[in-house]
Amino acid sequence: MDYSSLPQPLPRLIPADQILPIMKRIVGQYQTVRENIIESVDVQKAKFDNLIQPLIDIDNETQGDIAIIAMLRYSSPDPASRQASEEACALVNEDQAAFTARPDFWPLLKAVKEACQEISLHFEARKYLDKLFLEFKQFGHGTLQPVQIHEYLERRNYIDGMRRKYNQRIREDAGGLWFSLDELAGVEKHDLDRFGKDPEKHDMRFVRFSAADSLVVYRNASESATGKRMYVGNVNNLSQNAKLFEKIVVERDLNARLLGYESHAAYRLEKRLMKTPAQVESLLADLHDRLLARGQHDMNLLMDLKRKESRESVKITEDDVNAIFPWDYWYYARLAEQHLHVDPEQVAEYFPLQHVISGMLEMFSEFLQLCFCPISQEQLDGSAWHDDVQAYAVWDGREASKGRFIGYLYMDLLSRDNKYKGNQNVNLQCGYLKNDGSRVYPATLLMCSFPPPAPSVCTFLKHSQIISLFHELGHGIHDLLARTNYVAFHGHRSPPDFAEALSVMLEKWCWMKPELKRLGLHYTSTDLHLKEKWLRAHPGEDLPPERIPDDTIERLIKGRQVTRSLWYLRQLVYAHFDMKVHHPRSHTELRNIDSTKIFNDLLEKLWLVRAPQPQDQGYPHADLGHLVSGAHVFAEEFFESTFLEDPRSVSAWDRYRKGILEIGGSRDELELLVEYLGHIPTADPLLRDILQ
C-alpha cells in the first residue's frame, strides 16, 4: 500500500480577495435551495425527501469551504484574510438566522415532523429533523407573533456581532508588560531569551498577556510584586470586553425570556446532556460539598509554604502572609511540587515538542491501529497558511480494513502574533456520505499556542502543555474517526458536555508511567547541535539521562494530587459564574449584577484564594472561553467502564471506537451514553479519582 499518496485533495486555502465572493456564492446557493422548496412544496406534499434532504445536501456540499474560511480568522498571518473571514462568517450566520426566522417554512417543517412520527426513519435523519425543528421552535415559531420573531432575530444578530467583536479582541490582543530582569528573578533563562527585548534597555523584557507567558511569571517569579503586577495588568487588559460581556448577557436574557424560557441557561441547556439549570446546579453543589474539605486541606499546605518563605525572606508583608492571592497560587503550587523534588523546568527538558508529537502519534497508532504518514511541504503547498503547519495522512491499520483512508490531521502548535491565543481543535472538512454512495473524508486541525523556541533551542512542553495537546488530539481523533452520513453530526458536532468528555478522558494517559516514559526523551538526545550546546554550557558535567528517570515520573504523578482538588474547585468558579450570569432569578436582578464582584466572591468561596482589593480586581471574566458542566463526570465514567483494567487494550480501544467515536453526534448522546455504560452516569467515579 502506497501511504505517500493522497487519495483525496487536501483542503485548499482561499485568497483574501476571494473569501467574501465565495461566501456570497454559498449563501446564494442556500437561498436558491430554500426558495425552490418553498415554491414547490405545500403542507400536503411536504415530506422528508423534498423538504429536509435538500437542506442536508447543501450542508454537505458547502461545509468544507465554510470551514476553511472560518479557520482563517484564527490563524492566518494575513490581516486581510482574517478580516474577510470575520465578515464572511457574519454573512453566513446572519443568513442562517434569517432562514430560521421565516414563517413560511415552519408549517412545512411541522407537517414533516408530525408525519415522520408514524414512519421508520434512519436515526441520523430523525436527529437532523429533530434538530431543525428545535432550532425553529427556539426562534419562537408556534409561540410568538411574526413581529416578535423579528425582534428576536434583530437582537440575536446584535448579540452575534458583539460576540464576534469580543472574540476578535481576544485573538488579536498583543498586550503585555515590561519587567526588569531583577523583577523576573526566578524565571528560567530560556523563557527570558524568548521574551521581547528593548534594544536600548538590555535588562528589560516584554511579557505578553498570553496564558503561557503569564503562567511562566506566576509560577516562577520569586518577587510577589511581579506576579501581582502581571495579574492586575492582565485582568484589566480587556476592560472593553467586560462591558461587552455585560451587554451580551443582558441581551441573551431578554431573548430567552421572549421565547418563554426562564433564562438563557435554560434555553441553551435544552440542547445539552444535562437538560435543565436545576440538574447543573445540583451537580455543581454535589461536587463543591464533596471537594471542599480536601480543597481546604490543600490550600492550608500552600499557606504553610508561604509562611515558611516569609520567615526566610522579607519579600512578604505581614498582611499578606495568611492568604494565597490568585497571582500567588501558581508559585506556591510549584513549590509544593518541588517538595516532592519535581522541578517542572527540568521535567520539561524531557519533552521536546517534536519528540512528544512523534511519541503521541505512535501511541495512538497502536491503541487505535492507525497509521499517521507525514505529508511533505511540497504536497502542502496551497494548503498550509504558515510555515509552522505540519500535516499527516491517516490510514486504517486494522486487519479487516487495512489500508482504508481515514482523513487528514493538521497541526499548528506554536503561538504567534494575531493567532488564536488558546488551544482548540478546528475542523477543516467534515466527513459525509455522498448521494452516489462514495465518502468524503475529514480533515482536522490541532491548533495550540505553545511558546516558540528561543534561538538555537527547541520548544519544550511543560507537563500541563502535554495535557493540553492530548486534550486537543482527543477532539482530533473524534473528528477523524467519525463515520456519519451528514456533516451536521460529524465528529464532535454534538453537545459540548459530551464532546468535551471524550477529550478530557484522553488527558488520563498523561498521568500514566509507561506513556510518560515513552514520551520523555531529553532534548540533548534529539539533536547533536543541542547536545554540543549543553556540553559547552555545563563544562565537566555528565549529560542528563537520555530517558526521563522512573523516580521523576513517580514524583510527577504523586504531585498531581497535591493541588488537584483546588484545580477542580477553580473550574467550579467558572461554572458557577456561568450560571450566575446566565440564570438570574429575574431580568431586573441581572441588570443590577456586578459581574466583577460575583467573580471575585466566587474565587474566595470556591477556589479559597483571597480576592484582590477592589482597585486591583479588574475583569478576570473578560476572556473566559467556553464553560462546560458535566464533561469531567462523563469522562471518568468512560474511562472506568472501558480502560480501567487495561488502558492499552486494543480490543477496549476498538470497542470505544465503534461504540462512541464512529457515531459522532448522529445519535441522542444521553441514550448512547447510558447504552454504552450500562447505567445513568454519576459523579462518583470522578470523586473517587480526585479524592484517592
JOMO-V70856 format. One record per residue. N is the residue number from 0. OMEGA is omega in degrees with one decimal (NA if undefined). Layout:
n=N omega=OMEGA
n=N omega=OMEGA
This chain:
n=0 omega=179.9
n=1 omega=-177.9
n=2 omega=179.3
n=3 omega=179.9
n=4 omega=178.5
n=5 omega=-173.0
n=6 omega=178.8
n=7 omega=179.7
n=8 omega=175.5
n=9 omega=173.9
n=10 omega=-177.1
n=11 omega=175.2
n=12 omega=179.8
n=13 omega=-179.5
n=14 omega=-175.1
n=15 omega=-175.5
n=16 omega=178.2
n=17 omega=-174.1
n=18 omega=-178.7
n=19 omega=176.4
n=20 omega=179.7
n=21 omega=179.7
n=22 omega=176.7
n=23 omega=176.7
n=24 omega=179.6
n=25 omega=178.3
n=26 omega=177.2
n=27 omega=177.5
n=28 omega=177.7
n=29 omega=-176.8
n=30 omega=177.9
n=31 omega=178.8
n=32 omega=-177.6
n=33 omega=-179.7
n=34 omega=177.6
n=35 omega=178.3
n=36 omega=-176.5
n=37 omega=-176.5
n=38 omega=-171.4
n=39 omega=-174.5
n=40 omega=171.2
n=41 omega=-174.0
n=42 omega=-178.1
n=43 omega=-176.6
n=44 omega=-173.3
n=45 omega=174.1
n=46 omega=-174.4
n=47 omega=-172.9
n=48 omega=-177.1
n=49 omega=-179.5
n=50 omega=-172.0
n=51 omega=-175.1
n=52 omega=177.6
n=53 omega=177.8
n=54 omega=176.4
n=55 omega=-177.5
n=56 omega=-178.4
n=57 omega=172.2
n=58 omega=-176.9
n=59 omega=-173.3
n=60 omega=-171.3
n=61 omega=-171.0
n=62 omega=-176.8
n=63 omega=178.4
n=64 omega=179.2
n=65 omega=-178.6
n=66 omega=179.3
n=67 omega=179.1
n=68 omega=-178.9
n=69 omega=-179.2
n=70 omega=-173.4
n=71 omega=179.3
n=72 omega=-179.1
n=73 omega=-164.8
n=74 omega=-175.8
n=75 omega=174.8
n=76 omega=-174.9
n=77 omega=-178.0
n=78 omega=179.4
n=79 omega=177.9
n=80 omega=-179.9
n=81 omega=-178.7
n=82 omega=178.3
n=83 omega=177.6
n=84 omega=177.8
n=85 omega=-177.6
n=86 omega=-179.5
n=87 omega=178.5
n=88 omega=176.6
n=89 omega=-178.5
n=90 omega=-176.8
n=91 omega=178.4
n=92 omega=179.4
n=93 omega=177.5
n=94 omega=178.9
n=95 omega=178.9
n=96 omega=179.3
n=97 omega=177.0
n=98 omega=-177.2
n=99 omega=177.5
n=100 omega=-174.0
n=101 omega=179.3
n=102 omega=-175.5
n=103 omega=179.1
n=104 omega=-174.7
n=105 omega=-179.7
n=106 omega=176.9
n=107 omega=-179.7
n=108 omega=179.9
n=109 omega=179.2
n=110 omega=178.9
n=111 omega=179.3
n=112 omega=-179.7
n=113 omega=-178.6
n=114 omega=-175.6
n=115 omega=175.0
n=116 omega=-173.0
n=117 omega=-175.8
n=118 omega=177.7
n=119 omega=-178.3
n=120 omega=177.2
n=121 omega=-173.2
n=122 omega=-179.7
n=123 omega=176.0
n=124 omega=179.1
n=125 omega=-179.4
n=126 omega=178.2
n=127 omega=178.6
n=128 omega=-180.0
n=129 omega=179.8
n=130 omega=-179.5
n=131 omega=179.4
n=132 omega=-179.9
n=133 omega=178.2
n=134 omega=178.3
n=135 omega=177.7
n=136 omega=-179.7
n=137 omega=171.2
n=138 omega=175.9
n=139 omega=178.9
n=140 omega=-178.1
n=141 omega=179.5
n=142 omega=-175.9
n=143 omega=172.5
n=144 omega=-179.3
n=145 omega=-179.4
n=146 omega=178.0
n=147 omega=176.2
n=148 omega=176.8
n=149 omega=177.5
n=150 omega=178.9
n=151 omega=-178.2
n=152 omega=-179.7
n=153 omega=-178.9
n=154 omega=179.5
n=155 omega=178.2
n=156 omega=177.1
n=157 omega=177.7
n=158 omega=-178.9
n=159 omega=177.5
n=160 omega=177.7
n=161 omega=179.2
n=162 omega=178.5
n=163 omega=179.2
n=164 omega=178.9
n=165 omega=-177.5
n=166 omega=179.5
n=167 omega=177.8
n=168 omega=179.3
n=169 omega=-177.5
n=170 omega=-171.2
n=171 omega=-179.4
n=172 omega=177.7
n=173 omega=-176.5
n=174 omega=178.1
n=175 omega=-178.0
n=176 omega=172.6
n=177 omega=175.4
n=178 omega=171.8
n=179 omega=177.8
n=180 omega=176.6
n=181 omega=179.0
n=182 omega=-178.8
n=183 omega=176.8
n=184 omega=-177.7
n=185 omega=179.6
n=186 omega=-176.4
n=187 omega=-177.5
n=188 omega=-177.3
n=189 omega=174.1
n=190 omega=177.5
n=191 omega=-178.2
n=192 omega=-177.5
n=193 omega=175.1
n=194 omega=178.7
n=195 omega=-177.0
n=196 omega=174.4
n=197 omega=-176.6
n=198 omega=-178.6
n=199 omega=-179.8
n=200 omega=-170.0
n=201 omega=-179.6
n=202 omega=-179.1
n=203 omega=177.0
n=204 omega=178.5
n=205 omega=-179.5
n=206 omega=-179.7
n=207 omega=176.8
n=208 omega=174.8
n=209 omega=-179.4
n=210 omega=-176.3
n=211 omega=-176.5
n=212 omega=176.5
n=213 omega=-177.5
n=214 omega=176.3
n=215 omega=-179.8
n=216 omega=-178.6
n=217 omega=-174.4
n=218 omega=-166.2
n=219 omega=-176.4
n=220 omega=-175.1
n=221 omega=176.0
n=222 omega=-179.6
n=223 omega=-178.9
n=224 omega=178.2
n=225 omega=178.2
n=226 omega=-179.8
n=227 omega=-179.1
n=228 omega=177.5
n=229 omega=-177.8
n=230 omega=-176.9
n=231 omega=177.2
n=232 omega=-177.4
n=233 omega=-175.1
n=234 omega=174.9
n=235 omega=-173.5
n=236 omega=-176.2
n=237 omega=-176.9
n=238 omega=177.4
n=239 omega=179.3
n=240 omega=-180.0
n=241 omega=178.2
n=242 omega=178.8
n=243 omega=178.8
n=244 omega=-178.0
n=245 omega=175.4
n=246 omega=-178.2
n=247 omega=-175.8
n=248 omega=177.5
n=249 omega=-179.0
n=250 omega=175.8
n=251 omega=-178.3
n=252 omega=178.0
n=253 omega=-179.2
n=254 omega=179.8
n=255 omega=-179.2
n=256 omega=175.6
n=257 omega=-179.9
n=258 omega=179.2
n=259 omega=176.4
n=260 omega=-179.8
n=261 omega=-179.4
n=262 omega=174.7
n=263 omega=178.3
n=264 omega=179.2
n=265 omega=178.0
n=266 omega=-176.6
n=267 omega=-174.2
n=268 omega=178.2
n=269 omega=-179.7
n=270 omega=-177.4
n=271 omega=175.0
n=272 omega=174.8
n=273 omega=-162.3
n=274 omega=-172.8
n=275 omega=173.8
n=276 omega=-179.5
n=277 omega=178.3
n=278 omega=-179.8
n=279 omega=-177.9
n=280 omega=177.5
n=281 omega=178.3
n=282 omega=-178.6
n=283 omega=179.2
n=284 omega=179.9
n=285 omega=179.3
n=286 omega=-179.7
n=287 omega=-177.0
n=288 omega=-174.2
n=289 omega=179.3
n=290 omega=-168.2
n=291 omega=-177.2
n=292 omega=178.5
n=293 omega=178.7
n=294 omega=179.0
n=295 omega=176.6
n=296 omega=-178.3
n=297 omega=177.7
n=298 omega=177.0
n=299 omega=177.1
n=300 omega=179.2
n=301 omega=179.1
n=302 omega=175.6
n=303 omega=177.9
n=304 omega=179.8
n=305 omega=178.4
n=306 omega=179.7
n=307 omega=-180.0
n=308 omega=-179.1
n=309 omega=178.6
n=310 omega=-177.6
n=311 omega=-172.0
n=312 omega=178.3
n=313 omega=-173.6
n=314 omega=-170.7
n=315 omega=179.1
n=316 omega=-177.8
n=317 omega=-179.2
n=318 omega=-174.4
n=319 omega=-167.2
n=320 omega=-176.6
n=321 omega=179.2
n=322 omega=170.4
n=323 omega=177.8
n=324 omega=-179.0
n=325 omega=-178.7
n=326 omega=176.7
n=327 omega=-164.6
n=328 omega=-173.3
n=329 omega=179.7
n=330 omega=-177.5
n=331 omega=171.9
n=332 omega=176.9
n=333 omega=177.6
n=334 omega=178.1
n=335 omega=176.2
n=336 omega=-178.5
n=337 omega=176.0
n=338 omega=173.0
n=339 omega=-179.5
n=340 omega=173.3
n=341 omega=176.4
n=342 omega=-175.5
n=343 omega=-179.4
n=344 omega=177.9
n=345 omega=176.7
n=346 omega=-178.0
n=347 omega=179.7
n=348 omega=177.6
n=349 omega=-177.2
n=350 omega=172.5
n=351 omega=-169.2
n=352 omega=-174.0
n=353 omega=177.4
n=354 omega=178.9
n=355 omega=178.4
n=356 omega=-179.0
n=357 omega=-179.2
n=358 omega=179.7
n=359 omega=-179.7
n=360 omega=175.9
n=361 omega=-179.8
n=362 omega=-176.0
n=363 omega=168.7
n=364 omega=-178.9
n=365 omega=-177.1
n=366 omega=-172.7
n=367 omega=179.6
n=368 omega=178.9
n=369 omega=174.5
n=370 omega=178.9
n=371 omega=-176.2
n=372 omega=-178.1
n=373 omega=175.1
n=374 omega=-175.1
n=375 omega=177.9
n=376 omega=177.9
n=377 omega=179.1
n=378 omega=-178.2
n=379 omega=-178.6
n=380 omega=-177.7
n=381 omega=179.8
n=382 omega=179.7
n=383 omega=-175.4
n=384 omega=-179.9
n=385 omega=-179.5
n=386 omega=-179.7
n=387 omega=-172.2
n=388 omega=171.8
n=389 omega=178.2
n=390 omega=-178.6
n=391 omega=166.3
n=392 omega=-174.4
n=393 omega=-176.2
n=394 omega=177.5
n=395 omega=178.8
n=396 omega=179.4
n=397 omega=-173.4
n=398 omega=-175.0
n=399 omega=-177.0
n=400 omega=-175.6
n=401 omega=177.8
n=402 omega=177.5
n=403 omega=-178.6
n=404 omega=-179.8
n=405 omega=-177.5
n=406 omega=-178.2
n=407 omega=176.2
n=408 omega=176.1
n=409 omega=174.2
n=410 omega=174.0
n=411 omega=-159.6
n=412 omega=-175.4
n=413 omega=179.7
n=414 omega=174.4
n=415 omega=-179.2
n=416 omega=173.9
n=417 omega=174.1
n=418 omega=176.4
n=419 omega=-170.2
n=420 omega=-176.5
n=421 omega=178.4
n=422 omega=-179.9
n=423 omega=170.4
n=424 omega=-177.1
n=425 omega=176.5
n=426 omega=176.8
n=427 omega=176.4
n=428 omega=174.9
n=429 omega=171.9
n=430 omega=175.4
n=431 omega=179.6
n=432 omega=179.0
n=433 omega=-177.8
n=434 omega=178.6
n=435 omega=177.8
n=436 omega=176.8
n=437 omega=-174.9
n=438 omega=167.3
n=439 omega=-174.0
n=440 omega=-172.2
n=441 omega=167.8
n=442 omega=-174.5
n=443 omega=-172.7
n=444 omega=168.7
n=445 omega=-178.1
n=446 omega=-179.6
n=447 omega=-179.8
n=448 omega=177.1
n=449 omega=-177.0
n=450 omega=175.6
n=451 omega=-177.0
n=452 omega=168.2
n=453 omega=179.9
n=454 omega=176.4
n=455 omega=176.3
n=456 omega=174.7
n=457 omega=176.3
n=458 omega=173.0
n=459 omega=174.8
n=460 omega=167.4
n=461 omega=-179.7
n=462 omega=179.2
n=463 omega=179.0
n=464 omega=173.3
n=465 omega=177.6
n=466 omega=178.8
n=467 omega=-179.7
n=468 omega=177.8
n=469 omega=179.2
n=470 omega=-179.3
n=471 omega=174.8
n=472 omega=176.4
n=473 omega=175.2
n=474 omega=-178.5
n=475 omega=178.0
n=476 omega=177.1
n=477 omega=-179.2
n=478 omega=-178.3
n=479 omega=-169.6
n=480 omega=178.6
n=481 omega=178.6
n=482 omega=-178.5
n=483 omega=177.9
n=484 omega=-172.9
n=485 omega=175.6
n=486 omega=-176.3
n=487 omega=-175.5
n=488 omega=-177.7
n=489 omega=170.9
n=490 omega=-176.7
n=491 omega=171.9
n=492 omega=-175.9
n=493 omega=179.7
n=494 omega=-174.4
n=495 omega=-178.5
n=496 omega=175.5
n=497 omega=-176.6
n=498 omega=-179.6
n=499 omega=-178.1
n=500 omega=-177.4
n=501 omega=178.7
n=502 omega=176.9
n=503 omega=-179.9
n=504 omega=-176.8
n=505 omega=177.4
n=506 omega=-176.8
n=507 omega=-176.9
n=508 omega=177.3
n=509 omega=-179.8
n=510 omega=-179.0
n=511 omega=-173.5
n=512 omega=-178.9
n=513 omega=-178.9
n=514 omega=178.3
n=515 omega=177.5
n=516 omega=-178.3
n=517 omega=-177.7
n=518 omega=-169.6
n=519 omega=177.6
n=520 omega=-176.4
n=521 omega=-172.3
n=522 omega=179.1
n=523 omega=178.4
n=524 omega=-176.7
n=525 omega=-173.0
n=526 omega=-177.1
n=527 omega=-179.3
n=528 omega=178.3
n=529 omega=177.6
n=530 omega=-179.3
n=531 omega=178.6
n=532 omega=179.0
n=533 omega=-178.7
n=534 omega=177.3
n=535 omega=-178.6
n=536 omega=-177.5
n=537 omega=-176.1
n=538 omega=176.9
n=539 omega=-178.6
n=540 omega=173.9
n=541 omega=174.3
n=542 omega=173.8
n=543 omega=176.3
n=544 omega=-179.1
n=545 omega=-179.0
n=546 omega=179.6
n=547 omega=-175.6
n=548 omega=-179.4
n=549 omega=-176.1
n=550 omega=175.2
n=551 omega=178.2
n=552 omega=-178.1
n=553 omega=178.6
n=554 omega=177.8
n=555 omega=-179.7
n=556 omega=178.2
n=557 omega=-179.4
n=558 omega=179.0
n=559 omega=-174.2
n=560 omega=-173.2
n=561 omega=-178.4
n=562 omega=-174.6
n=563 omega=179.3
n=564 omega=-179.7
n=565 omega=175.7
n=566 omega=-179.9
n=567 omega=177.4
n=568 omega=176.5
n=569 omega=176.0
n=570 omega=178.0
n=571 omega=175.2
n=572 omega=-177.6
n=573 omega=-178.7
n=574 omega=177.9
n=575 omega=178.7
n=576 omega=177.5
n=577 omega=-179.2
n=578 omega=-179.8
n=579 omega=-175.3
n=580 omega=-178.0
n=581 omega=177.0
n=582 omega=178.4
n=583 omega=179.9
n=584 omega=178.3
n=585 omega=178.0
n=586 omega=177.8
n=587 omega=177.9
n=588 omega=-178.8
n=589 omega=-178.6
n=590 omega=-178.7
n=591 omega=-177.4
n=592 omega=170.4
n=593 omega=-171.5
n=594 omega=177.5
n=595 omega=179.2
n=596 omega=179.4
n=597 omega=-177.4
n=598 omega=-178.1
n=599 omega=173.4
n=600 omega=178.8
n=601 omega=175.7
n=602 omega=-178.5
n=603 omega=-174.6
n=604 omega=-171.8
n=605 omega=-177.8
n=606 omega=174.8
n=607 omega=172.6
n=608 omega=174.3
n=609 omega=178.8
n=610 omega=177.9
n=611 omega=172.1
n=612 omega=-175.4
n=613 omega=-177.7
n=614 omega=-178.6
n=615 omega=-170.9
n=616 omega=178.1
n=617 omega=-174.5
n=618 omega=-176.2
n=619 omega=179.6
n=620 omega=-173.2
n=621 omega=176.4
n=622 omega=178.7
n=623 omega=175.7
n=624 omega=-178.0
n=625 omega=-178.3
n=626 omega=-171.9
n=627 omega=175.4
n=628 omega=173.1
n=629 omega=-173.1
n=630 omega=-178.2
n=631 omega=176.9
n=632 omega=-178.3
n=633 omega=-179.4
n=634 omega=-178.0
n=635 omega=175.5
n=636 omega=178.2
n=637 omega=-176.4
n=638 omega=-175.2
n=639 omega=-176.2
n=640 omega=-172.4
n=641 omega=-166.5
n=642 omega=-174.2
n=643 omega=-177.4
n=644 omega=-178.8
n=645 omega=-177.2
n=646 omega=-177.6
n=647 omega=-177.1
n=648 omega=179.6
n=649 omega=180.0
n=650 omega=177.2
n=651 omega=178.1
n=652 omega=179.3
n=653 omega=175.7
n=654 omega=180.0
n=655 omega=179.1
n=656 omega=-177.1
n=657 omega=-173.0
n=658 omega=-176.8
n=659 omega=-169.1
n=660 omega=-175.9
n=661 omega=-176.9
n=662 omega=-179.1
n=663 omega=177.6
n=664 omega=-169.8
n=665 omega=177.9
n=666 omega=173.3
n=667 omega=-169.5
n=668 omega=-179.3
n=669 omega=175.7
n=670 omega=179.8
n=671 omega=-178.7
n=672 omega=-179.4
n=673 omega=178.6
n=674 omega=-177.4
n=675 omega=-177.3
n=676 omega=-174.5
n=677 omega=177.9
n=678 omega=175.4
n=679 omega=-176.4
n=680 omega=176.1
n=681 omega=179.1
n=682 omega=-173.3
n=683 omega=179.3
n=684 omega=179.2
n=685 omega=-178.5
n=686 omega=175.8
n=687 omega=-177.0
n=688 omega=-178.6
n=689 omega=-169.7
n=690 omega=-178.1
n=691 omega=NA
